[in-house]
Amino acid sequence: MSINVEQAIEIQNVDLDGHLQAIRLRTYRPPGKRDVLPVIFFFHGGGFTKGTPEQSDPMCTQIARRVHALVVSVGYSLAPAFPFPTALHDGFLAAQWVVTHARALHADSKRMAVAGHDAGGNLATGLAAMVRDRASFRFAAQALLAPLLDPSMTRFPDLDDDINLDMCAEECALGYRAYLPLASLRLHPYAAPIESVRLAGLPAAFIASAQNDLMHVEAERYAAGLIAAGVPTTVTRYRGVAHYELASRQEVIADVAAFFSKELGSAPKRS
């Protein structure tokens, strides 16, 4: 266990049996051990093939403090060693574990949400669909930050040549091939959310897209699909921001926290 003194957040690691291997959850708890807190599951980025929960410490810490929620960052299994649907099932098992241990965790299993950046955004909304279809519990909200939603990679925008991208198409393609080695999987609704024709019943969504990002069109089109399906959805394009930096921007974190505070019924905390 470690204590973040500056942010007054307690951070703990929990080992859990995942779908095919042991995984690690990293939890972030604000002050007030007796408080029963809403829960926000977070999935880090890394193109399905890399990344750790620790890389999202700044965002998870701030969301836990601002929303006054228990944030659970899922150290899901990575491709290519563990392709689809392993990471998704890891997330489902993590959610089930929290629901089962809600009393011990001082967690409110009736106020839960999910979020993710990059590949984590794919996993977050894929898990939201899986929970809608299979679980006795529900998510109240989802926040997707520069999510990877289109394995076909057919929805790229025309960007000016002088824009500096921090993620190229080749890198994105490698990640998708590692996560979805069979072409048939690239149309599965839990892996290719933008192709899904069953968006009704998904939780309220906040979608953050980055202007200087090849993936911003698919994020915004997915938002349009959610709206058409009757899902309350807010989409914001952040100008002058690139793909990877989106999750570290203070204005994005503030907007995500405000969204979750509203949807989970908690008052946002000042930074």
KEDODREN-99967 format. One record per residue (C-alpha): residue number from 1; x, y, z. Coordinates in steps of 0.001 Angstrom, whole numbers, plus 524288, in hexadecimal, padded with zeros to 5 digits. Example, Ala and Ser with C-alpha at 12.3 -4.5 7.8 and 13.67 -1.06 7.14 Angstrom:
<sites>
<site><drense>1</drense><X>8300C</X><Y>7EE6C</Y><Z>81E78</Z></site>
<site><drense>2</drense><X>83566</X><Y>7FBDC</Y><Z>81BE4</Z></site>
</sites>
This chain:
<sites>
<site><drense>1</drense><X>80000</X><Y>80000</Y><Z>80000</Z></site>
<site><drense>2</drense><X>80481</X><Y>80DD1</Y><Z>7FD3A</Z></site>
<site><drense>3</drense><X>7FF24</X><Y>81B00</Y><Z>80128</Z></site>
<site><drense>4</drense><X>7FF5E</X><Y>8265E</Y><Z>7F7CB</Z></site>
<site><drense>5</drense><X>80123</X><Y>83163</Y><Z>80193</Z></site>
<site><drense>6</drense><X>7FF23</X><Y>83C9C</Y><Z>7F81E</Z></site>
<site><drense>7</drense><X>7F23D</X><Y>8376F</Y><Z>7F318</Z></site>
<site><drense>8</drense><X>7EE5D</X><Y>83051</Y><Z>7FFB1</Z></site>
<site><drense>9</drense><X>7EB42</X><Y>82420</Y><Z>7F7D9</Z></site>
<site><drense>10</drense><X>7EDA9</X><Y>81653</Y><Z>7FCB5</Z></site>
<site><drense>11</drense><X>7F2D6</X><Y>80D73</Y><Z>7F1F6</Z></site>
<site><drense>12</drense><X>7F2A3</X><Y>7FEAA</Y><Z>7F34E</Z></site>
<site><drense>13</drense><X>7F5B8</X><Y>7F338</Y><Z>7EA54</Z></site>
<site><drense>14</drense><X>7ED0F</X><Y>7E72D</Y><Z>7EA66</Z></site>
<site><drense>15</drense><X>7F05A</X><Y>7DA52</Y><Z>7E3B1</Z></site>
<site><drense>16</drense><X>7E509</X><Y>7D38B</Y><Z>7DD00</Z></site>
<site><drense>17</drense><X>7E2EE</X><Y>7C73A</Y><Z>7D501</Z></site>
<site><drense>18</drense><X>7E061</X><Y>7CC19</Y><Z>7C740</Z></site>
<site><drense>19</drense><X>7DAC0</X><Y>7C4F8</Y><Z>7BBA3</Z></site>
<site><drense>20</drense><X>7E753</X><Y>7BDB1</Y><Z>7B802</Z></site>
<site><drense>21</drense><X>7F16C</X><Y>7C2EC</Y><Z>7C182</Z></site>
<site><drense>22</drense><X>7F2BB</X><Y>7CAAA</Y><Z>7CE0A</Z></site>
<site><drense>23</drense><X>7F045</X><Y>7D92D</Y><Z>7CC5C</Z></site>
<site><drense>24</drense><X>7F211</X><Y>7E4EC</Y><Z>7D529</Z></site>
<site><drense>25</drense><X>7E859</X><Y>7EF42</Y><Z>7D91B</Z></site>
<site><drense>26</drense><X>7ED53</X><Y>7FC73</Y><Z>7DDD5</Z></site>
<site><drense>27</drense><X>7E37F</X><Y>80384</Y><Z>7E665</Z></site>
<site><drense>28</drense><X>7E2ED</X><Y>811EC</Y><Z>7E9D3</Z></site>
<site><drense>29</drense><X>7DB11</X><Y>81614</Y><Z>7F5C1</Z></site>
<site><drense>30</drense><X>7D8D7</X><Y>82412</Y><Z>7FA39</Z></site>
<site><drense>31</drense><X>7D899</X><Y>8279C</Y><Z>808C5</Z></site>
<site><drense>32</drense><X>7CD2C</X><Y>822C6</Y><Z>810DB</Z></site>
<site><drense>33</drense><X>7CE67</X><Y>8142A</Y><Z>812F1</Z></site>
<site><drense>34</drense><X>7C072</X><Y>812F4</Y><Z>817ED</Z></site>
<site><drense>35</drense><X>7BA90</X><Y>81944</Y><Z>80BDF</Z></site>
<site><drense>36</drense><X>7B37C</X><Y>81015</Y><Z>80292</Z></site>
<site><drense>37</drense><X>7B8E3</X><Y>81464</Y><Z>7F57D</Z></site>
<site><drense>38</drense><X>7B4B5</X><Y>81315</Y><Z>7E75D</Z></site>
<site><drense>39</drense><X>7BE19</X><Y>80AFA</Y><Z>7DF22</Z></site>
<site><drense>40</drense><X>7C4E2</X><Y>80EBC</Y><Z>7D27A</Z></site>
<site><drense>41</drense><X>7CC4D</X><Y>80434</Y><Z>7CAFD</Z></site>
<site><drense>42</drense><X>7D778</X><Y>8094F</Y><Z>7C2A5</Z></site>
<site><drense>43</drense><X>7DEB6</X><Y>802E5</Y><Z>7B74A</Z></site>
<site><drense>44</drense><X>7EC01</X><Y>80866</Y><Z>7B388</Z></site>
<site><drense>45</drense><X>7F09C</X><Y>80AAE</Y><Z>7A5A7</Z></site>
<site><drense>46</drense><X>7FB9B</X><Y>80435</Y><Z>79E3F</Z></site>
<site><drense>47</drense><X>7F5ED</X><Y>7FF2B</Y><Z>79194</Z></site>
<site><drense>48</drense><X>7F1B2</X><Y>7F234</Y><Z>797BB</Z></site>
<site><drense>49</drense><X>7FFF0</X><Y>7EDC7</Y><Z>798A5</Z></site>
<site><drense>50</drense><X>80654</X><Y>7F5E3</Y><Z>7A342</Z></site>
<site><drense>51</drense><X>803D2</X><Y>7FE74</Y><Z>7AF0B</Z></site>
<site><drense>52</drense><X>8019F</X><Y>7FCD9</Y><Z>7BD9C</Z></site>
<site><drense>53</drense><X>7F7F5</X><Y>80253</Y><Z>7C77E</Z></site>
<site><drense>54</drense><X>802C9</X><Y>80AF3</Y><Z>7CD11</Z></site>
<site><drense>55</drense><X>8037B</X><Y>8130A</Y><Z>7C0A2</Z></site>
<site><drense>56</drense><X>7F5DA</X><Y>8181C</Y><Z>7C3B3</Z></site>
<site><drense>57</drense><X>7F8EE</X><Y>81BE7</Y><Z>7D1D0</Z></site>
<site><drense>58</drense><X>7F745</X><Y>82A95</Y><Z>7CF68</Z></site>
<site><drense>59</drense><X>7E9F6</X><Y>8293E</Y><Z>7C8F5</Z></site>
<site><drense>60</drense><X>7E4C2</X><Y>81EDF</Y><Z>7D23F</Z></site>
<site><drense>61</drense><X>7E96C</X><Y>82661</Y><Z>7DE1E</Z></site>
<site><drense>62</drense><X>7E2EA</X><Y>832DB</Y><Z>7D9B4</Z></site>
<site><drense>63</drense><X>7D62C</X><Y>82C3C</Y><Z>7D5F2</Z></site>
<site><drense>64</drense><X>7D595</X><Y>8252E</Y><Z>7E30B</Z></site>
<site><drense>65</drense><X>7D775</X><Y>83206</Y><Z>7EA33</Z></site>
<site><drense>66</drense><X>7CECD</X><Y>83AA3</Y><Z>7E1A8</Z></site>
<site><drense>67</drense><X>7C366</X><Y>8311C</Y><Z>7E0CE</Z></site>
<site><drense>68</drense><X>7C574</X><Y>82B78</Y><Z>7EE6B</Z></site>
<site><drense>69</drense><X>7C51F</X><Y>81DC9</Y><Z>7E8C7</Z></site>
<site><drense>70</drense><X>7CC73</X><Y>8110F</Y><Z>7E9B0</Z></site>
<site><drense>71</drense><X>7D410</X><Y>80FD3</Y><Z>7DCFF</Z></site>
<site><drense>72</drense><X>7D828</X><Y>80220</Y><Z>7D8F1</Z></site>
<site><drense>73</drense><X>7E284</X><Y>801B3</Y><Z>7CE41</Z></site>
<site><drense>74</drense><X>7E2BB</X><Y>7F460</Y><Z>7C7B3</Z></site>
<site><drense>75</drense><X>7EFDC</X><Y>7EE60</Y><Z>7C422</Z></site>
<site><drense>76</drense><X>7EA0B</X><Y>7E655</Y><Z>7B927</Z></site>
<site><drense>77</drense><X>7F122</X><Y>7DBD7</Y><Z>7B15E</Z></site>
<site><drense>78</drense><X>7F861</X><Y>7E10E</Y><Z>7A580</Z></site>
<site><drense>79</drense><X>7F8DB</X><Y>7DC87</Y><Z>7976B</Z></site>
<site><drense>80</drense><X>7FE95</X><Y>7D5D2</Y><Z>78FDB</Z></site>
<site><drense>81</drense><X>8008B</X><Y>7CBAA</Y><Z>79A8B</Z></site>
<site><drense>82</drense><X>7F266</X><Y>7CD9A</Y><Z>79EC0</Z></site>
<site><drense>83</drense><X>7E9DB</X><Y>7D1D8</Y><Z>7933B</Z></site>
<site><drense>84</drense><X>7DB48</X><Y>7D512</Y><Z>7936C</Z></site>
<site><drense>85</drense><X>7D351</X><Y>7D26A</Y><Z>79B78</Z></site>
<site><drense>86</drense><X>7DCC0</X><Y>7D03F</Y><Z>7A6E4</Z></site>
<site><drense>87</drense><X>7DE44</X><Y>7DE80</Y><Z>7AAF0</Z></site>
<site><drense>88</drense><X>7CFA5</X><Y>7E083</Y><Z>7AA21</Z></site>
<site><drense>89</drense><X>7CCF8</X><Y>7D4CC</Y><Z>7B2D2</Z></site>
<site><drense>90</drense><X>7D767</X><Y>7D9B0</Y><Z>7BC4A</Z></site>
<site><drense>91</drense><X>7CF90</X><Y>7E636</Y><Z>7BD78</Z></site>
<site><drense>92</drense><X>7C2F7</X><Y>7DEB0</Y><Z>7BF9E</Z></site>
<site><drense>93</drense><X>7C93C</X><Y>7D6A3</Y><Z>7CA65</Z></site>
<site><drense>94</drense><X>7CE75</X><Y>7E309</Y><Z>7D0B4</Z></site>
<site><drense>95</drense><X>7C0C8</X><Y>7E8D5</Y><Z>7D0E6</Z></site>
<site><drense>96</drense><X>7BB1F</X><Y>7DC4C</Y><Z>7D673</Z></site>
<site><drense>97</drense><X>7C58E</X><Y>7DC49</Y><Z>7E110</Z></site>
<site><drense>98</drense><X>7C22B</X><Y>7EA23</Y><Z>7E52C</Z></site>
<site><drense>99</drense><X>7B39E</X><Y>7E70D</Y><Z>7E577</Z></site>
<site><drense>100</drense><X>7B620</X><Y>7DADA</Y><Z>7EDAE</Z></site>
<site><drense>101</drense><X>7BEF4</X><Y>7E23A</Y><Z>7F738</Z></site>
<site><drense>102</drense><X>7B774</X><Y>7EEFD</Y><Z>7F717</Z></site>
<site><drense>103</drense><X>7B4DF</X><Y>7EF2A</Y><Z>805B9</Z></site>
<site><drense>104</drense><X>7C31F</X><Y>7ECF2</Y><Z>80958</Z></site>
<site><drense>105</drense><X>7C754</X><Y>7F725</Y><Z>7FF62</Z></site>
<site><drense>106</drense><X>7BD24</X><Y>8010B</Y><Z>8040A</Z></site>
<site><drense>107</drense><X>7B8CC</X><Y>80179</Y><Z>7F5E6</Z></site>
<site><drense>108</drense><X>7AB4A</X><Y>80436</Y><Z>7F077</Z></site>
<site><drense>109</drense><X>7A901</X><Y>7F9B7</Y><Z>7E62C</Z></site>
<site><drense>110</drense><X>79CDC</X><Y>800DC</Y><Z>7E183</Z></site>
<site><drense>111</drense><X>7A503</X><Y>80CC2</Y><Z>7DD9D</Z></site>
<site><drense>112</drense><X>7AF99</X><Y>807C5</Y><Z>7D493</Z></site>
<site><drense>113</drense><X>7B5B8</X><Y>80D26</Y><Z>7C836</Z></site>
<site><drense>114</drense><X>7C094</X><Y>809DA</Y><Z>7BEB1</Z></site>
<site><drense>115</drense><X>7CADF</X><Y>811CA</Y><Z>7B788</Z></site>
<site><drense>116</drense><X>7D6AA</X><Y>80FD6</Y><Z>7AEDB</Z></site>
<site><drense>117</drense><X>7E093</X><Y>81666</Y><Z>7A619</Z></site>
<site><drense>118</drense><X>7E557</X><Y>8119F</Y><Z>798C7</Z></site>
<site><drense>119</drense><X>7E3CD</X><Y>802AD</Y><Z>7989C</Z></site>
<site><drense>120</drense><X>7DE2F</X><Y>80431</Y><Z>7A638</Z></site>
<site><drense>121</drense><X>7D2EB</X><Y>80BB0</Y><Z>7A033</Z></site>
<site><drense>122</drense><X>7D003</X><Y>7FFFA</Y><Z>79789</Z></site>
<site><drense>123</drense><X>7D032</X><Y>7F70F</Y><Z>7A369</Z></site>
<site><drense>124</drense><X>7C7E6</X><Y>80065</Y><Z>7AB71</Z></site>
<site><drense>125</drense><X>7BCAF</X><Y>80136</Y><Z>7A1CF</Z></site>
<site><drense>126</drense><X>7BE16</X><Y>7F2C9</Y><Z>79E38</Z></site>
<site><drense>127</drense><X>7BCC4</X><Y>7EF7C</Y><Z>7ACA7</Z></site>
<site><drense>128</drense><X>7B10A</X><Y>7F87C</Y><Z>7ADD2</Z></site>
<site><drense>129</drense><X>7AA71</X><Y>7F0B5</Y><Z>7A2F9</Z></site>
<site><drense>130</drense><X>7AE35</X><Y>7E3C4</Y><Z>7A929</Z></site>
<site><drense>131</drense><X>7A8E2</X><Y>7E80C</Y><Z>7B659</Z></site>
<site><drense>132</drense><X>79C46</X><Y>7EC9A</Y><Z>7AFE5</Z></site>
<site><drense>133</drense><X>79ABC</X><Y>7DF48</Y><Z>7A974</Z></site>
<site><drense>134</drense><X>79F65</X><Y>7D5DE</Y><Z>7B3F7</Z></site>
<site><drense>135</drense><X>7A02E</X><Y>7DB79</Y><Z>7C19F</Z></site>
<site><drense>136</drense><X>796FD</X><Y>7DD76</Y><Z>7CD07</Z></site>
<site><drense>137</drense><X>79DCF</X><Y>7EA5B</Y><Z>7CFE6</Z></site>
<site><drense>138</drense><X>79E56</X><Y>7F67E</Y><Z>7C749</Z></site>
<site><drense>139</drense><X>7A6DE</X><Y>8021D</Y><Z>7C403</Z></site>
<site><drense>140</drense><X>7A0CA</X><Y>80F8C</Y><Z>7C537</Z></site>
<site><drense>141</drense><X>7AAA1</X><Y>81685</Y><Z>7BC80</Z></site>
<site><drense>142</drense><X>7B648</X><Y>81502</Y><Z>7B373</Z></site>
<site><drense>143</drense><X>7C128</X><Y>81E7C</Y><Z>7AFB3</Z></site>
<site><drense>144</drense><X>7C943</X><Y>81BA0</Y><Z>7A390</Z></site>
<site><drense>145</drense><X>7D5A6</X><Y>8237D</Y><Z>7A117</Z></site>
<site><drense>146</drense><X>7DB15</X><Y>822DD</Y><Z>7933B</Z></site>
<site><drense>147</drense><X>7D5A7</X><Y>814FC</Y><Z>79256</Z></site>
<site><drense>148</drense><X>7D9A7</X><Y>80AEC</Y><Z>7881D</Z></site>
<site><drense>149</drense><X>7CC84</X><Y>80668</Y><Z>782E4</Z></site>
<site><drense>150</drense><X>7CE8F</X><Y>802DF</Y><Z>77493</Z></site>
<site><drense>151</drense><X>7D751</X><Y>7F725</Y><Z>7718C</Z></site>
<site><drense>152</drense><X>7D472</X><Y>7F91D</Y><Z>76315</Z></site>
<site><drense>153</drense><X>7DBC9</X><Y>80617</Y><Z>763DA</Z></site>
<site><drense>154</drense><X>7D351</X><Y>80BCB</Y><Z>7590A</Z></site>
<site><drense>155</drense><X>7CF1A</X><Y>8185F</Y><Z>75F90</Z></site>
<site><drense>156</drense><X>7DB4E</X><Y>820D5</Y><Z>75FB3</Z></site>
<site><drense>157</drense><X>7D9FB</X><Y>82F90</Y><Z>75E26</Z></site>
<site><drense>158</drense><X>7E1A2</X><Y>83833</Y><Z>754E7</Z></site>
<site><drense>159</drense><X>7EB38</X><Y>83F51</Y><Z>75DAB</Z></site>
<site><drense>160</drense><X>7F454</X><Y>84A5D</Y><Z>759D7</Z></site>
<site><drense>161</drense><X>80229</X><Y>8461A</Y><Z>756AA</Z></site>
<site><drense>162</drense><X>807D3</X><Y>84F21</Y><Z>76103</Z></site>
<site><drense>163</drense><X>800A5</X><Y>84858</Y><Z>76C3F</Z></site>
<site><drense>164</drense><X>80990</X><Y>8401C</Y><Z>774B9</Z></site>
<site><drense>165</drense><X>8030A</X><Y>83326</Y><Z>777CE</Z></site>
<site><drense>166</drense><X>80775</X><Y>82B71</Y><Z>783B6</Z></site>
<site><drense>167</drense><X>80110</X><Y>81ED7</Y><Z>77EB8</Z></site>
<site><drense>168</drense><X>80256</X><Y>81A36</Y><Z>770B4</Z></site>
<site><drense>169</drense><X>7F991</X><Y>8111F</Y><Z>768EA</Z></site>
<site><drense>170</drense><X>80403</X><Y>8067A</Y><Z>76891</Z></site>
<site><drense>171</drense><X>804BC</X><Y>8061B</Y><Z>77764</Z></site>
<site><drense>172</drense><X>7F605</X><Y>80535</Y><Z>77862</Z></site>
<site><drense>173</drense><X>7F583</X><Y>7FA2E</Y><Z>76E5D</Z></site>
<site><drense>174</drense><X>7FFB8</X><Y>7F251</Y><Z>775AC</Z></site>
<site><drense>175</drense><X>7F7D3</X><Y>7F36A</Y><Z>78225</Z></site>
<site><drense>176</drense><X>7EB54</X><Y>7EEEB</Y><Z>77BAB</Z></site>
<site><drense>177</drense><X>7F227</X><Y>7E36A</Y><Z>77512</Z></site>
<site><drense>178</drense><X>7F7C5</X><Y>7DF1D</Y><Z>7821C</Z></site>
<site><drense>179</drense><X>7EAC0</X><Y>7E045</Y><Z>78936</Z></site>
<site><drense>180</drense><X>7E242</X><Y>7DB07</Y><Z>77E1D</Z></site>
<site><drense>181</drense><X>7EAB2</X><Y>7D112</Y><Z>776C6</Z></site>
<site><drense>182</drense><X>7DEF4</X><Y>7CB4D</Y><Z>76FA9</Z></site>
<site><drense>183</drense><X>7D8A8</X><Y>7D437</Y><Z>7659F</Z></site>
<site><drense>184</drense><X>7CB28</X><Y>7CF6F</Y><Z>769AE</Z></site>
<site><drense>185</drense><X>7CD1D</X><Y>7D532</Y><Z>77737</Z></site>
<site><drense>186</drense><X>7CE71</X><Y>7E2E1</Y><Z>771A9</Z></site>
<site><drense>187</drense><X>7BFBA</X><Y>7E3CB</Y><Z>77022</Z></site>
<site><drense>188</drense><X>7BC49</X><Y>7DE71</Y><Z>77D93</Z></site>
<site><drense>189</drense><X>7B405</X><Y>7E8C3</Y><Z>78491</Z></site>
<site><drense>190</drense><X>7BC33</X><Y>7E79C</Y><Z>79101</Z></site>
<site><drense>191</drense><X>7C8BE</X><Y>7E9D4</Y><Z>78936</Z></site>
<site><drense>192</drense><X>7C3DA</X><Y>7F339</Y><Z>77EB1</Z></site>
<site><drense>193</drense><X>7B9F1</X><Y>7FB98</Y><Z>78601</Z></site>
<site><drense>194</drense><X>7B82A</X><Y>804C6</Y><Z>77A76</Z></site>
<site><drense>195</drense><X>7B2C7</X><Y>7F953</Y><Z>7727A</Z></site>
<site><drense>196</drense><X>7A8DB</X><Y>7F556</Y><Z>77CCE</Z></site>
<site><drense>197</drense><X>79A79</X><Y>7F670</Y><Z>77958</Z></site>
<site><drense>198</drense><X>7966F</X><Y>7F481</Y><Z>78795</Z></site>
<site><drense>199</drense><X>799FF</X><Y>8010C</Y><Z>78E9D</Z></site>
<site><drense>200</drense><X>78D1F</X><Y>80317</Y><Z>795B5</Z></site>
<site><drense>201</drense><X>78DD6</X><Y>800C7</Y><Z>7A442</Z></site>
<site><drense>202</drense><X>79C16</X><Y>804AB</Y><Z>7A5A6</Z></site>
<site><drense>203</drense><X>79F59</X><Y>80E01</Y><Z>7B0C0</Z></site>
<site><drense>204</drense><X>79FC8</X><Y>81CBA</Y><Z>7AF1F</Z></site>
<site><drense>205</drense><X>7AC58</X><Y>82084</Y><Z>7A839</Z></site>
<site><drense>206</drense><X>7B68F</X><Y>82B20</Y><Z>7A828</Z></site>
<site><drense>207</drense><X>7BF87</X><Y>82A1F</Y><Z>79C5C</Z></site>
<site><drense>208</drense><X>7CBDD</X><Y>8324D</Y><Z>79B4A</Z></site>
<site><drense>209</drense><X>7D246</X><Y>83359</Y><Z>78E00</Z></site>
<site><drense>210</drense><X>7DF2A</X><Y>839F4</Y><Z>78AA7</Z></site>
<site><drense>211</drense><X>7DFE5</X><Y>84302</Y><Z>77F00</Z></site>
<site><drense>212</drense><X>7EDA8</X><Y>83E93</Y><Z>77B50</Z></site>
<site><drense>213</drense><X>7EA43</X><Y>83036</Y><Z>77B5A</Z></site>
<site><drense>214</drense><X>7E780</X><Y>826E4</Y><Z>7702A</Z></site>
<site><drense>215</drense><X>7DD3C</X><Y>8206D</Y><Z>778BF</Z></site>
<site><drense>216</drense><X>7D4BB</X><Y>82C3B</Y><Z>77BAA</Z></site>
<site><drense>217</drense><X>7CB04</X><Y>8296C</Y><Z>770AE</Z></site>
<site><drense>218</drense><X>7C7CD</X><Y>81BC7</Y><Z>77596</Z></site>
<site><drense>219</drense><X>7C5F5</X><Y>820D7</Y><Z>7836E</Z></site>
<site><drense>220</drense><X>7BC83</X><Y>82B40</Y><Z>77ED6</Z></site>
<site><drense>221</drense><X>7B51A</X><Y>821FE</Y><Z>775E3</Z></site>
<site><drense>222</drense><X>7B3A3</X><Y>81874</Y><Z>7810C</Z></site>
<site><drense>223</drense><X>7AE22</X><Y>8238F</Y><Z>7893A</Z></site>
<site><drense>224</drense><X>7A45D</X><Y>8264E</Y><Z>77E59</Z></site>
<site><drense>225</drense><X>7A086</X><Y>817F6</Y><Z>77E46</Z></site>
<site><drense>226</drense><X>79E35</X><Y>8181F</Y><Z>78CED</Z></site>
<site><drense>227</drense><X>795D6</X><Y>82453</Y><Z>78BC6</Z></site>
<site><drense>228</drense><X>78DDE</X><Y>81E21</Y><Z>780D5</Z></site>
<site><drense>229</drense><X>78BBB</X><Y>81246</Y><Z>78993</Z></site>
<site><drense>230</drense><X>78670</X><Y>81AD8</Y><Z>79482</Z></site>
<site><drense>231</drense><X>79276</X><Y>81A73</Y><Z>79D32</Z></site>
<site><drense>232</drense><X>794DD</X><Y>82790</Y><Z>7A416</Z></site>
<site><drense>233</drense><X>7A1F4</X><Y>82B8D</Y><Z>79E4F</Z></site>
<site><drense>234</drense><X>7AB25</X><Y>83720</Y><Z>79F1C</Z></site>
<site><drense>235</drense><X>7B656</X><Y>83817</Y><Z>79567</Z></site>
<site><drense>236</drense><X>7C119</X><Y>84240</Y><Z>7961B</Z></site>
<site><drense>237</drense><X>7CC3C</X><Y>84463</Y><Z>78C88</Z></site>
<site><drense>238</drense><X>7D81A</X><Y>84A64</Y><Z>79324</Z></site>
<site><drense>239</drense><X>7DF16</X><Y>85390</Y><Z>789D4</Z></site>
<site><drense>240</drense><X>7EDBB</X><Y>85319</Y><Z>78806</Z></site>
<site><drense>241</drense><X>7EED3</X><Y>84646</Y><Z>78F9F</Z></site>
<site><drense>242</drense><X>7F4A6</X><Y>83973</Y><Z>78ABF</Z></site>
<site><drense>243</drense><X>7F0B3</X><Y>82B77</Y><Z>78D9A</Z></site>
<site><drense>244</drense><X>7F97A</X><Y>82797</Y><Z>798E9</Z></site>
<site><drense>245</drense><X>7F9C6</X><Y>834BB</Y><Z>79FC4</Z></site>
<site><drense>246</drense><X>7EAF8</X><Y>8356A</Y><Z>7A0CE</Z></site>
<site><drense>247</drense><X>7EA7D</X><Y>82D89</Y><Z>7AD7A</Z></site>
<site><drense>248</drense><X>7F426</X><Y>83686</Y><Z>7B44C</Z></site>
<site><drense>249</drense><X>7ED61</X><Y>84368</Y><Z>7B143</Z></site>
<site><drense>250</drense><X>7E77D</X><Y>84A01</Y><Z>7BD22</Z></site>
<site><drense>251</drense><X>7DB8F</X><Y>84ED5</Y><Z>7B5B9</Z></site>
<site><drense>252</drense><X>7D88A</X><Y>840F3</Y><Z>7B16B</Z></site>
<site><drense>253</drense><X>7D9FE</X><Y>83B7B</Y><Z>7BF28</Z></site>
<site><drense>254</drense><X>7D14C</X><Y>84650</Y><Z>7C470</Z></site>
<site><drense>255</drense><X>7C6D2</X><Y>8436F</Y><Z>7BA3C</Z></site>
<site><drense>256</drense><X>7C74D</X><Y>834C7</Y><Z>7BCE9</Z></site>
<site><drense>257</drense><X>7C635</X><Y>83727</Y><Z>7CB8E</Z></site>
<site><drense>258</drense><X>7BAAE</X><Y>84060</Y><Z>7C9BD</Z></site>
<site><drense>259</drense><X>7B3E4</X><Y>8365E</Y><Z>7C119</Z></site>
<site><drense>260</drense><X>7B5A9</X><Y>82B4E</Y><Z>7CAD5</Z></site>
<site><drense>261</drense><X>7B1A3</X><Y>833F5</Y><Z>7D63E</Z></site>
<site><drense>262</drense><X>7A4EF</X><Y>836F7</Y><Z>7CF43</Z></site>
<site><drense>263</drense><X>7A20C</X><Y>82918</Y><Z>7CAE3</Z></site>
<site><drense>264</drense><X>7A5F2</X><Y>822AA</Y><Z>7D7BA</Z></site>
<site><drense>265</drense><X>79F4B</X><Y>82CAE</Y><Z>7E034</Z></site>
<site><drense>266</drense><X>7AB28</X><Y>8320E</Y><Z>7E73B</Z></site>
<site><drense>267</drense><X>7AFC4</X><Y>8400F</Y><Z>7E86B</Z></site>
<site><drense>268</drense><X>7BC4A</X><Y>84322</Y><Z>7E0F8</Z></site>
<site><drense>269</drense><X>7C821</X><Y>84715</Y><Z>7E91E</Z></site>
<site><drense>270</drense><X>7D0EB</X><Y>85260</Y><Z>7E5B9</Z></site>
<site><drense>271</drense><X>7DEEE</X><Y>84F9E</Y><Z>7E1CC</Z></site>
</sites>
